[in-house]
Amino acid sequence: MDTIVYLIRHSEKLDTKYIDKYHSDEFYQITREKRILSSEGERKAKILSENEEFDKLDIIYSSNYVRTIQTAKYFAERLNIKININKDFNERKYGNPLESKEIGIEQYYDENIKNNEGESRKEVTERMYNAFNKIVKENKGKNIAIFSHGAAITFLLMKWCDLLSITNDKKKCLKFKNNIITNKIFEAPEVFKIIINENDSIKSIRNLEFKY
C-alpha cells in the first residue's frame, strides 16, 4: 500500500507593517517563530482544511512555529487528530539580522553558505530529510500531513527534484524525473503531494492547487 505525504507550507502570515519585525526585548529567532497568520491567512487555512483531498488524513506533523500550528489547527479540529510538533520541520534559520547578508538566492546554488547563527541549505535538508524518512517508515500506508515553510520545503524537494531555475523574486522551477512539478512563486498556503511505494521509493510528486 502506498504512503501519501502532503507537504504544506503555512498560510499567509501577518505583514510586518502591522507588527514589529524584531521586538527589541526578545531574541530575534523567537520573534520569527512567533509570527502569526493574517486574517486572510486564517481564512485560507480553514478553506484548505475543508477540501475533500484531506478527508482521510491519519496523522499531522508541524514545525514549532506559530504560523504552521495555526494552519494545521483547522485540519486537526475538523478531523479530530492531534498535531505532532517536530522542530526538524522548522524554517531555515536565516541568521542574526544585525550581521546577516542577503543569501536567499545564493543558498539554492551553494548548499554550504550561511549567515552567522544561521543554517545552510545542507543542514536544513538533512534534518528535514531524516525526519521525513523516519515518519514515513513509522506510518507506512497512511496519509500524512507535514506543515512546514517555503525554503525548508523547497530544500527537501531538491533532494529528489532538479532545480532548473530560480529568479530574484524566488520563482522556482522544479523537475521530478521528466515532469515539471512547479514553476512559480510559492503561495501561502502551498501543497505538494508525495506518493511513496512499499519500498520507500517516491512514485510521484505533484503541486496541488486550490481555490480560496
Secondary structure, 3 states (H helix, E strand, C coil): CCEEEEEEECCCECCHHHCCCCCCCCCHHHHHHCCCECHHHHHHHHHHHCCHHHCCCCEEEECCCHHHHHHHHHHHHHHCCCEEECHHHCCCCCCCCCCCCCCCCHHHCCCCCCCCCCCCHHHHHHHHHHHHHHHHHHCCCCEEEEEECHHHHHHHHCCCCEEEEECCCCEEEEEECCEEEEEEECCCCEEEEEEECCCCCEEEEEEECCCC
